[in-house]
């Protein structure tokens, strides 16, 4: 594991250095926050997004230790984490090039990687659960679909602050909550797997559960701040902090899987 440790810390150091370099990026003239808030927000989201790079590397390195029958399930999980990483990389670009958040008028480009990630992660965990013959209500696609549709209905009909285009807000909130609810279903399935699988997977699955729950917080906060009158900078800072925590937790989860599947790497 020593080589993995060195690689991990080297990647984290590079990501941290690149996030500090963002302080040199001039604040766009159209930005609605002060210069300190802009640079803090940008550095934090860059660091959080960058942490998904070592996280994905660790998940991929852990693939070599899985049996062929489980590799497809783990590949789906890796692909889902990669899509989350791609999605969060878009967020700092928005901070730099779209400070007025005009993307909300056409959110599919921003939200699509997260939508795909939720489906991939759930599909991977569903296959994993079936291979292990884990019994859970969360392993029933009809229940998960009903859960998601119910959550979307509640989200759309919740009262909210006055907005120029209510339909656009409802569509955005529905897409964002689709992501959160799908990932939440995957997290619940992981807990069911954790209770019924070998104890050697307990630690890695626990870290993956916490990582997924942190990914649920991001869309939930986005929707809540969109529904009610809010301080734009505070909402962005909280969402960016959740992204940072998610990057740390996914990285830790990937490291835990490597410890199980490739303990002899040095």
DAQUI-V869269 format. One record per helix or strand of 2 or more residues. SS is the DSSP state (alpha for helix, beta for strand). FROM is the first residue (numbers start at 1). TO is the last residue. If there is no record, write none. Layout:
SS;FROM;TO
SS;FROM;TO
This chain:
alpha;2;24
alpha;35;65
alpha;68;97
alpha;102;106
alpha;108;131
alpha;137;139
alpha;141;157
alpha;166;196
alpha;199;227
alpha;232;261
